[in-house]
């Protein structure tokens, strides 16, 4: 609360005093500093977030860093999301999938199948919305996701597609009617 209050009252002038708090042992303090740096548009926010994502011991802090990095340039965002999707903590992986922007760029679409195959339900559930909303160019990936998923995940993906665009299932079926895969 103190970090956020200092930011609200002092504005950019307090940023230099907040940076040392990134070494605080309390994760919520580091999270608050990261959030403030991200909100401020501070040039160093991306570097700080990359460092926290790579090295912080707290999954919550790493997840906060993911959100900051989603507002960065495309290459930085892609690298950060890829790193977050390989994080050992499922909360960080789920945050990364949730943070993927709508209308995914082609480079990001490849992250969805590994997310769908994740063992943690929070991660693969987060991937469903993105898979169901893929553009027509992403239909081969959507078909692969349906074909390769175990029954429960396949059913959830079909439900997601039906909710977002019921005609998409027909289109997908017609395009793959002669496919030899099961």
C-alpha positions in Angstrom: 0.0 0.0 0.0 2.8 2.4 0.8 4.5 1.9 -2.6 1.2 2.7 -4.4 0.5 5.6 -2.1 4.0 7.1 -2.7 3.4 6.7 -6.4 0.0 8.4 -6.3 1.3 11.3 -4.2 4.8 11.8 -5.5 4.5 10.7 -9.1 7.7 10.2 -11.2 9.8 11.9 -8.5 9.5 8.8 -6.2 10.6 6.2 -8.9 14.3 6.5 -8.0 13.4 5.8 -4.3 11.3 2.8 -5.2 13.9 0.8 -7.2 15.8 -0.3 -4.1 12.6 -1.9 -2.8 13.0 -4.5 -5.6 15.5 -6.2 -3.2 12.9 -6.4 -0.4 12.2 -9.8 0.9 8.5 -9.4 0.7 7.0 -10.5 -2.6 4.1 -8.0 -2.4 6.5 -5.1 -2.1 8.4 -6.2 -5.2 5.1 -6.7 -7.0 3.9 -3.2 -6.1 7.2 -1.7 -7.3 7.0 -3.6 -10.6 3.4 -2.5 -11.1 4.3 1.2 -10.4 7.3 1.0 -12.8 5.1 -0.5 -15.4 2.4 2.1 -15.0 4.9 4.9 -15.1 6.2 4.0 -18.5 9.7 4.1 -17.1 12.2 3.0 -19.7 13.8 0.6 -17.2 10.5 -1.2 -16.4 11.1 -3.8 -19.2 14.6 -4.6 -18.1 13.4 -4.9 -14.5 10.5 -7.1 -15.5 12.8 -9.4 -17.5 15.1 -9.7 -14.6 12.3 -10.5 -12.2 10.7 -13.0 -14.6 14.1 -14.8 -15.0 15.3 -14.8 -11.4 12.7 -13.9 -8.8 11.8 -16.7 -6.3 8.2 -15.6 -6.0 5.7 -16.9 -8.7 3.4 -13.9 -8.0 6.3 -11.5 -8.7 7.1 -13.4 -11.9 3.5 -13.2 -13.0 3.4 -9.5 -12.3 6.5 -9.2 -14.5 4.7 -11.0 -17.3 1.9 -8.4 -17.2 4.4 -5.6 -17.5 6.2 -7.3 -20.4 3.0 -7.8 -22.3 2.9 -4.0 -22.8 6.4 -4.0 -24.3 7.5 -4.2 -28.0 6.6 -7.3 -30.0 10.0 -9.1 -29.8 10.3 -8.5 -26.0 6.8 -9.6 -25.4 7.2 -12.7 -27.5 10.4 -13.7 -25.6 8.9 -13.0 -22.2 5.7 -15.0 -22.9 7.8 -17.9 -24.2 9.9 -17.8 -21.1 6.9 -17.6 -18.9 5.3 -20.5 -20.6 8.3 -22.6 -19.6 8.2 -21.4 -15.9 8.0 -24.2 -13.4 5.0 -22.6 -11.6 1.6 -23.1 -13.2 0.4 -19.7 -12.0 3.0 -18.0 -14.1 2.3 -20.2 -17.1 -1.5 -19.5 -16.8 -0.8 -15.8 -16.4 1.3 -15.9 -19.6 -1.5 -17.6 -21.6 -4.1 -15.2 -20.2 -1.9 -12.2 -21.1 -1.6 -13.2 -24.7 -3.4 -10.5 -26.7 -6.6 -11.1 -28.6 -6.0 -11.6 -32.3 -2.6 -13.3 -31.8 0.3 -12.5 -34.0 1.5 -15.5 -36.0 4.6 -15.9 -33.8 2.4 -16.3 -30.7 0.0 -18.9 -32.1 2.7 -21.5 -31.8 2.6 -21.1 -28.0 -1.0 -22.3 -27.8 -0.5 -26.0 -28.4 2.1 -26.5 -25.6 -0.2 -24.5 -23.4 -3.1 -26.8 -24.3 -1.0 -29.8 -23.5 0.1 -28.5 -20.1 -0.8 -30.8 -17.2 -2.2 -27.9 -15.1 -5.8 -27.2 -15.7 -5.4 -23.4 -15.2 -2.9 -23.3 -18.1 -4.8 -25.4 -20.6 -8.1 -23.8 -19.7 -6.6 -20.4 -20.4 -5.5 -21.5 -23.9 -9.0 -22.4 -24.9 -10.3 -18.9 -25.5 -7.3 -18.1 -27.8 -7.6 -21.3 -29.7 -11.3 -20.8 -30.3 -10.7 -17.3 -31.5 -7.9 -18.1 -34.0 -8.3 -16.5 -37.4 -8.9 -18.6 -40.6 -5.1 -18.8 -41.0 -5.0 -20.6 -37.6 -7.5 -23.3 -38.5 -4.8 -25.9 -39.2 -3.5 -25.3 -35.6 -7.0 -25.5 -34.3 -7.5 -28.8 -36.1 -4.3 -30.1 -34.7 -5.4 -29.1 -31.2 -8.6 -31.0 -31.6 -7.0 -34.0 -33.1 -4.2 -34.3 -30.6 -6.1 -33.5 -27.4 -7.3 -36.1 -25.0 -11.1 -36.4 -24.7 -11.8 -33.9 -21.8 -9.6 -31.2 -23.3 -11.1 -31.8 -26.8 -14.6 -31.5 -25.4 -13.8 -28.2 -23.6 -12.2 -26.9 -26.8 -15.3 -27.8 -28.8 -17.5 -26.0 -26.2 -15.2 -22.9 -26.4 -15.5 -22.9 -30.2 -19.3 -23.3 -30.1 -19.5 -20.4 -27.7 -17.4 -18.0 -29.7 -18.5 -19.0 -33.3 -20.6 -22.1 -33.9 -20.1 -21.9 -37.6 -16.3 -22.3 -37.1 -16.8 -26.0 -36.2 -18.6 -26.6 -39.5 -15.9 -24.8 -41.4 -13.2 -26.8 -39.6 -15.0 -30.1 -40.3 -15.5 -29.4 -44.0 -11.9 -28.4 -44.4 -10.8 -31.7 -42.8 -13.4 -34.1 -44.0 -10.8 -36.1 -46.0 -8.1 -36.0 -43.4 -6.7 -39.4 -42.6 -6.0 -38.7 -38.9 -8.5 -39.8 -36.4 
